[in-house]
Amino acid sequence: MSEIIEALNFLEKEKGIDREEMIKTIETSIVKAWLNDHKDSNKAGNISANMDRETGAITLVQQMTIVDEVDNPATQISIEEARMLNSSLEVGDIVNKNVEIDTKQFGRIAAGNARNIIVQEIKNAEKNALVKMFNDKKNDIITGVVQRIDDRGNIHISLNEKTEVTLTEKEQVKSERFRIHDRIKLYVVSVNSNANKGKDAKILVSRTHPELVRKLFEQEVTEVADGVVEIKEIAREAGSRTKIAVFSNDSNVDPVGACVGVNGVRVNTIVDDLKGEKIDIITWDEDPAIFIKNALSPSDVVSVVVDLDEKCARVVVPDNQLSLAIGKEGQNARLAARLTNYKIDIKSESQAEALKAQEEEEVSLSEDSFDETNEDAGVIEEVNETEALDETASDTSEE
């Protein structure tokens, strides 16, 4: 058995690369090589190659039509020559004729082509395996170990002995710091499936994606994994704070309590995975007013007035809760707005009362102005009537 066949058998067993497909690819490359060497020859015709599956020996055959008189040596063979191959052949039959080759030279060509094909097939197989593995993990979490951090700040993470992914600087949380050998959890955003097109398989992983939080809860909270508790909405500012809205499909299960866990053990595990990122867990409600009220937690809320058409809400909170409702640099209000998909205008009770008084005063002034206008109109009407009577009396006197 030749070295080529041994190599193909090994690759099929160890790498899972189809042996027959590799042989067919080698045969095709051999034909291309032969045609390239004979492109200026009148012998270049319908050539095919065959590799012996046991010995690896290569033979080339040329498909030819039997004719009385040969016009094209690349595609035709005389009846006399054909009958030397098989005495039963007739004019018009198709015959496969072995092509004479320089065994030594062609052996080098075959070996070189086979080697290149095998190398490429190994690369393609590894890429295909990588793509398949990550397709199964797309929109899910993978765990790896930090191997190195390059000059551009990209983190290279090993998943196993043969597989590595890169966490780009763009997909990293700025406040997080990782060292070599640290374990890290990543969210698989997308998988590039160009492995068979000579391109590298590109796997986009992230630490900033909001869905990373959802998947961490699915891993940690049985009720979420089972679908008893649903995470309806997520609003995240990676590295700082996340709000999630949860809902229970079982009236006997408290969705917030299930996610928090006994003494906060569940949510604290997730916070540790996110390097200290704060997580607010609030109850989702189909009533926008109640949902907005819950979303502004930990602040108390006095009232919520919702405009469904404009997707906006006016919220009133206690005077001493205004800063808490808005949050540092507006973060709490901003996340609540993202979570509920409503524009939220927050006022303290004092501000709301002052605004109400101002609006009432404006209405009162408007009504007073309206009354004065009516009074002026009445006086003008009376004057006009008096003038009309005077004119009538004057006209009568003159007569």
C-alpha positions as CSV (number, residue, x, y, z in Angstrom):
1,M,0.0,0.0,0.0
2,S,1.4,3.4,-1.0
3,E,2.1,6.2,1.4
4,I,-0.8,8.2,-0.1
5,I,-3.4,5.5,0.6
6,E,-2.0,5.1,4.2
7,A,-2.3,8.8,4.7
8,L,-5.9,8.9,3.4
9,N,-6.8,6.0,5.7
10,F,-5.3,7.7,8.7
11,L,-7.1,11.0,8.0
12,E,-10.5,9.2,7.6
13,K,-10.0,7.5,10.9
14,E,-8.5,10.3,12.9
15,K,-10.0,13.4,11.3
16,G,-13.2,12.1,10.0
17,I,-12.4,13.2,6.4
18,D,-14.2,11.1,3.8
19,R,-11.5,9.0,2.0
20,E,-13.4,8.6,-1.2
21,E,-14.0,12.4,-1.5
22,M,-10.3,13.0,-1.1
23,I,-9.4,10.4,-3.8
24,K,-11.9,12.0,-6.2
25,T,-10.4,15.4,-5.5
26,I,-6.9,14.0,-6.2
27,E,-8.0,12.4,-9.4
28,T,-9.5,15.7,-10.6
29,S,-6.3,17.6,-9.8
30,I,-4.2,15.0,-11.7
31,V,-6.4,15.6,-14.8
32,K,-5.9,19.3,-14.5
33,A,-2.2,18.9,-14.2
34,W,-2.0,16.7,-17.2
35,L,-4.2,19.0,-19.3
36,N,-2.1,22.0,-18.3
37,D,1.1,20.2,-19.4
38,H,-0.5,19.3,-22.8
39,K,-2.6,22.4,-23.4
40,D,-0.7,23.0,-26.7
41,S,-0.9,19.4,-27.8
42,N,-3.4,17.8,-30.2
43,K,-3.7,15.0,-27.6
44,A,-5.6,17.1,-25.0
45,G,-9.1,15.7,-25.0
46,N,-11.6,14.1,-22.7
47,I,-9.3,12.8,-20.0
48,S,-10.1,11.1,-16.8
49,A,-7.9,9.8,-14.0
50,N,-8.3,6.7,-11.8
51,M,-6.5,6.1,-8.5
52,D,-6.3,2.4,-7.5
53,R,-8.0,2.3,-4.0
54,E,-5.5,-0.3,-2.7
55,T,-2.2,0.6,-4.3
56,G,-2.6,4.3,-5.0
57,A,-1.4,3.8,-8.6
58,I,-2.7,6.4,-11.1
59,T,-3.9,5.7,-14.6
60,L,-5.1,8.2,-17.2
61,V,-7.6,7.3,-19.8
62,Q,-8.9,9.2,-22.8
63,Q,-12.4,8.8,-24.1
64,M,-12.4,8.5,-27.9
65,T,-14.8,7.9,-30.7
66,I,-14.0,5.1,-33.2
67,V,-13.9,6.4,-36.8
68,D,-12.8,5.2,-40.3
69,E,-10.5,8.2,-40.7
70,V,-9.1,10.2,-37.8
71,D,-9.5,14.0,-38.1
72,N,-8.9,14.9,-34.4
73,P,-6.4,12.7,-32.5
74,A,-7.6,14.2,-29.2
75,T,-11.1,12.7,-29.5
76,Q,-11.0,10.1,-32.3
77,I,-9.3,6.7,-32.8
78,S,-9.2,4.6,-36.0
79,I,-11.1,1.4,-36.3
80,E,-7.9,-0.5,-36.9
81,E,-6.3,0.8,-33.6
82,A,-9.5,0.3,-31.7
83,R,-9.7,-3.4,-32.7
84,M,-6.2,-3.9,-31.3
85,L,-7.8,-3.1,-28.0
86,N,-11.0,-5.0,-28.5
87,S,-11.8,-6.9,-31.7
88,S,-15.6,-6.5,-31.3
89,L,-15.6,-2.7,-31.5
90,E,-17.3,-1.0,-34.4
91,V,-17.2,2.5,-36.0
92,G,-19.1,4.9,-33.8
93,D,-18.4,3.1,-30.6
94,I,-16.8,4.9,-27.6
95,V,-13.6,3.5,-26.2
96,N,-11.3,4.4,-23.3
97,K,-7.7,4.4,-24.3
98,N,-4.9,4.5,-21.7
99,V,-2.8,7.7,-22.0
100,E,0.9,7.2,-22.0
101,I,2.7,9.1,-19.2
102,D,6.2,9.6,-17.9
103,T,5.8,7.5,-14.8
104,K,8.6,9.1,-12.9
105,Q,7.6,12.7,-13.7
106,F,4.0,12.1,-13.3
107,G,4.6,10.3,-10.0
108,R,6.1,13.5,-8.7
109,I,3.1,15.5,-10.0
110,A,0.7,13.1,-8.4
111,A,2.5,13.0,-5.1
112,G,2.7,16.8,-5.0
113,N,-0.9,17.3,-5.8
114,A,-2.0,14.7,-3.4
115,R,0.1,16.3,-0.6
116,N,-1.4,19.8,-1.3
117,I,-4.9,18.4,-1.4
118,I,-4.5,16.4,1.8
119,V,-3.2,19.5,3.6
120,Q,-6.1,21.6,2.3
121,E,-8.6,18.9,3.2
122,I,-7.3,18.8,6.7
123,K,-7.7,22.5,7.0
124,N,-11.2,22.4,5.6
125,A,-12.1,19.5,7.9
126,E,-10.9,21.4,10.9
127,K,-12.7,24.5,9.8
128,N,-15.9,22.5,9.2
129,A,-15.6,20.9,12.5
130,L,-15.1,24.3,14.1
131,V,-18.1,25.8,12.3
132,K,-20.3,22.8,13.2
133,M,-19.4,23.0,16.8
134,F,-20.1,26.7,17.0
135,N,-23.3,26.5,15.0
136,D,-24.5,24.2,17.8
137,K,-23.5,26.8,20.3
138,K,-24.8,29.9,18.4
139,N,-26.8,32.2,20.7
140,D,-25.5,30.3,23.7
141,I,-22.6,30.4,26.2
142,I,-19.2,28.8,25.9
143,T,-16.5,28.7,28.5
144,G,-12.8,28.9,27.9
145,V,-9.4,29.8,29.4
146,V,-7.5,32.9,28.6
147,Q,-4.3,32.0,26.7
148,R,-2.9,35.4,25.7
149,I,-3.7,39.0,25.1
150,D,-2.2,40.5,21.9
151,D,-0.9,44.1,21.3
152,R,-4.3,45.2,20.0
153,G,-6.0,44.2,23.2
154,N,-7.7,41.1,21.7
155,I,-8.1,38.2,24.1
156,H,-7.3,34.8,22.8
157,I,-9.3,32.1,24.5
158,S,-8.7,28.3,24.4
159,L,-11.8,26.1,24.4
160,N,-9.9,22.8,24.2
161,E,-6.6,21.6,22.9
162,K,-7.4,22.3,19.2
163,T,-9.9,25.2,19.3
164,E,-9.3,28.9,20.1
165,V,-11.6,31.9,19.7
166,T,-10.8,35.6,19.9
167,L,-12.6,38.1,22.0
168,T,-12.1,41.4,20.2
169,E,-11.6,44.7,22.1
170,K,-15.0,45.9,20.8
171,E,-16.8,43.0,22.4
172,Q,-15.1,43.4,25.8
173,V,-16.4,45.2,28.8
174,K,-14.1,48.1,29.5
175,S,-14.1,47.7,33.3
176,E,-13.2,43.9,33.2
177,R,-9.7,42.7,33.5
178,F,-8.6,39.2,32.7
179,R,-5.2,37.5,33.2
180,I,-3.6,34.5,31.6
181,H,-5.3,31.2,32.7
182,D,-8.5,33.0,33.9
183,R,-11.7,31.1,33.0
184,I,-14.1,33.2,31.0
185,K,-17.7,32.8,29.8
186,L,-18.6,34.1,26.3
187,Y,-21.8,34.6,24.3
188,V,-21.6,33.3,20.7
189,V,-23.1,36.0,18.6
190,S,-22.5,34.6,15.0
191,V,-20.7,32.0,13.0
192,N,-19.1,32.6,9.6
193,S,-19.5,29.5,7.5
194,N,-17.0,30.2,4.7
195,A,-14.8,27.2,5.7
196,N,-15.2,25.6,2.3
197,K,-14.3,28.8,0.4
198,G,-10.7,29.0,1.4
199,K,-11.5,31.5,4.2
200,D,-11.0,31.2,7.9
201,A,-14.0,30.4,10.0
202,K,-14.9,33.5,12.0
203,I,-16.6,33.2,15.3
204,L,-17.9,36.4,16.9
205,V,-18.1,36.1,20.7
206,S,-19.0,38.8,23.2
207,R,-19.0,39.8,26.8
208,T,-21.2,42.9,26.2
209,H,-24.2,41.4,24.5
210,P,-27.5,41.6,26.6
211,E,-28.3,38.0,25.7
212,L,-25.2,36.9,27.8
213,V,-27.2,37.8,30.9
214,R,-30.3,35.8,29.7
215,K,-28.1,32.7,29.1
216,L,-26.4,33.1,32.5
217,F,-29.9,33.1,34.2
218,E,-30.9,30.0,32.1
219,Q,-27.7,28.2,33.4
220,E,-28.3,29.2,37.0
221,V,-32.0,29.3,37.5
222,T,-33.9,26.1,36.9
223,E,-37.2,27.8,36.5
224,V,-35.9,30.0,33.7
225,A,-34.3,27.0,31.9
226,D,-37.6,25.1,32.2
227,G,-39.7,28.0,30.9
228,V,-41.7,28.4,34.1
229,V,-40.1,31.9,34.5
230,E,-39.7,34.0,31.3
231,I,-37.2,36.8,30.9
232,K,-39.4,39.2,28.9
233,E,-37.1,42.1,28.4
234,I,-33.4,43.0,29.1
235,A,-31.8,46.5,29.2
236,R,-28.0,46.4,29.8
237,E,-25.1,48.8,30.1
238,A,-22.4,46.3,30.2
239,G,-20.0,46.4,33.1
240,S,-22.3,48.7,35.1
241,R,-25.9,47.7,35.4
242,T,-28.6,45.5,33.9
243,K,-32.4,45.5,34.3
244,I,-34.3,42.4,33.5
245,A,-38.1,42.0,33.5
246,V,-39.4,38.5,34.4
247,F,-42.8,36.9,34.4
248,S,-44.0,33.6,35.8
249,N,-46.3,31.2,33.9
250,D,-47.1,29.5,37.2
251,S,-49.1,31.6,39.8
252,N,-47.4,29.6,42.6
253,V,-43.9,30.7,41.5
254,D,-42.5,34.2,42.3
255,P,-40.4,35.1,39.2
256,V,-38.3,37.6,41.1
257,G,-37.7,35.3,44.0
258,A,-36.8,32.4,41.7
259,C,-34.1,34.5,40.0
260,V,-32.7,36.0,43.2
261,G,-32.5,32.6,44.9
262,V,-32.2,31.9,48.7
263,N,-30.2,34.6,50.3
264,G,-29.4,35.9,46.8
265,V,-27.2,33.0,45.9
266,R,-28.4,32.6,42.3
267,V,-28.2,36.3,41.3
268,N,-24.9,36.7,43.1
269,T,-23.4,33.8,41.1
270,I,-24.3,35.7,37.9
271,V,-23.0,39.0,39.3
272,D,-19.7,37.2,39.9
273,D,-19.7,35.9,36.3
274,L,-20.2,39.5,35.2
275,K,-17.4,40.8,37.4
276,G,-19.6,42.8,39.8
277,E,-22.2,44.2,37.3
278,K,-25.4,45.2,39.2
279,I,-28.6,43.4,38.2
280,D,-32.1,44.7,38.9
281,I,-34.8,42.0,38.6
282,I,-38.3,43.4,38.2
283,T,-41.7,41.9,37.5
284,W,-43.0,42.3,34.0
285,D,-46.7,43.4,33.6
286,E,-48.8,43.8,30.5
287,D,-50.2,47.1,31.9
288,P,-47.6,49.7,30.8
289,A,-48.2,51.9,33.9
290,I,-47.5,49.0,36.3
291,F,-44.5,47.9,34.2
292,I,-43.0,51.4,34.2
293,K,-43.5,51.7,37.9
294,N,-41.7,48.4,38.5
295,A,-39.0,49.3,36.0
296,L,-38.0,52.4,38.0
297,S,-37.1,50.2,41.0
298,P,-35.5,50.7,43.5
299,S,-37.4,54.1,43.6
300,D,-40.9,54.4,44.9
301,V,-43.5,55.7,42.5
302,V,-46.5,57.8,43.4
303,S,-48.3,57.8,40.0
304,V,-47.9,56.9,36.3
305,V,-49.9,58.5,33.5
306,V,-49.4,56.7,30.2
307,D,-50.0,58.0,26.6
308,L,-50.3,54.8,24.6
309,D,-50.3,56.5,21.3
310,E,-47.2,58.5,21.9
311,K,-45.5,55.7,23.9
312,C,-44.6,58.1,26.7
313,A,-45.3,58.3,30.4
314,R,-45.4,61.0,33.1
315,V,-44.1,59.6,36.4
316,V,-44.4,61.2,39.8
317,V,-42.1,60.1,42.6
318,P,-41.6,61.3,46.3
319,D,-39.4,64.3,46.7
320,N,-36.7,62.3,48.4
321,Q,-36.8,59.6,45.7
322,L,-36.2,61.8,42.6
323,S,-32.4,61.3,42.5
324,L,-32.9,57.5,43.0
325,A,-35.5,57.3,40.3
326,I,-33.3,59.1,37.8
327,G,-30.1,57.4,38.9
328,K,-26.4,58.4,38.6
329,E,-26.0,60.2,35.3
330,G,-29.6,59.3,34.5
331,Q,-28.8,55.6,34.3
332,N,-31.9,54.2,36.2
333,A,-34.3,56.2,34.1
334,R,-32.5,55.4,30.9
335,L,-32.5,51.7,31.5
336,A,-36.2,51.8,32.6
337,A,-37.0,53.6,29.3
338,R,-35.1,51.0,27.3
339,L,-36.7,48.1,29.2
340,T,-40.3,49.3,28.8
341,N,-39.8,51.0,25.3
342,Y,-41.5,54.1,26.7
343,K,-40.2,57.7,26.9
344,I,-40.4,58.5,30.6
345,D,-40.7,62.0,32.1
346,I,-40.0,61.9,35.9
347,K,-41.1,64.6,38.3
348,S,-41.0,64.9,42.1
349,E,-44.3,65.5,43.9
350,S,-43.3,69.1,44.5
351,Q,-42.4,69.6,40.9
352,A,-45.7,67.9,39.8
353,E,-47.8,70.1,42.2
354,A,-46.0,73.3,40.9
355,L,-46.6,72.2,37.3
356,K,-50.2,71.5,38.1
357,A,-50.6,74.9,39.7
358,Q,-49.0,76.6,36.8
359,E,-51.2,74.8,34.4
360,E,-54.3,75.7,36.4
361,E,-53.2,79.3,36.5
362,E,-52.7,79.3,32.8
363,V,-56.2,77.9,32.3
364,S,-57.7,80.5,34.7
365,L,-55.9,83.3,32.9
366,S,-57.2,82.0,29.6
367,E,-60.8,81.9,31.0
368,D,-60.5,85.4,32.4
369,S,-59.2,86.6,29.0
370,F,-62.1,85.0,27.3
371,D,-64.6,86.6,29.7
372,E,-63.1,90.1,29.2
373,T,-63.2,89.6,25.5
374,N,-66.9,88.7,25.8
375,E,-67.6,91.8,28.0
376,D,-65.8,94.1,25.5
377,A,-67.9,92.5,22.8
378,G,-71.1,93.2,24.8
379,V,-70.2,96.9,25.4
380,I,-69.4,97.4,21.7
381,E,-72.7,95.8,20.8
382,E,-74.6,98.2,23.2
383,V,-72.7,101.2,21.7
384,N,-73.5,100.1,18.2
385,E,-77.2,99.7,19.2
386,T,-77.3,103.2,20.8
387,E,-75.7,104.7,17.8
388,A,-78.2,103.0,15.5
389,L,-81.2,104.4,17.6
390,D,-79.7,107.9,17.5
391,E,-79.3,107.8,13.8
392,T,-82.9,106.6,13.4
393,A,-84.2,109.4,15.7
394,S,-82.2,112.0,13.7
395,D,-83.6,110.7,10.4
396,T,-87.2,111.0,11.8
397,S,-86.7,114.6,13.1
398,E,-85.4,115.8,9.7
399,E,-88.6,114.4,8.0
